[in-house]
Amino acid sequence: MALLDKAIGATIDVGVIGFFVLPLAALPERGLVRSLYTEQATAGMTIKLTGGRFSITGAPVQSITWGVQQNSKDVALQIQARKTVRIEATYLQELLDWINGQLGLYLLTRGKDGGE
């Protein structure tokens, strides 16, 4: 704890990764993931896009990786970001709240106030 106390107030650049599993139906139909989750059938063959990776520049979020879990209606989502934070007693909780907010903003199409 003494070592941690010495770090209080320091500013650091951190990598933040959020991993989420949600029902596919919880994502907006016209959102990033469900709009790409498509299926094409031809000549008795079916091809379905079941995952991908978005690379993002100009924002703290650097990438979003998604994949629909086989034999499931759930989608696994990973959000990777970098953020500069000040170490305070609540900084880990603040980072958790922030990455959850990014899930809402990018994938659930909810603004900062939580509305759609």
Secondary structure, 3 states (H helix, E strand, C coil): CHHHHHHCCCEEEEEEEEEEEEEHHHCCCCCCCCCCCCEEEECCEEEECCEEEEECCCCCEEEEEEEECCCCCEEEEEEEEEEEEECCCCHHHHHHHHHHHHHHHHHCCCCCCCCC
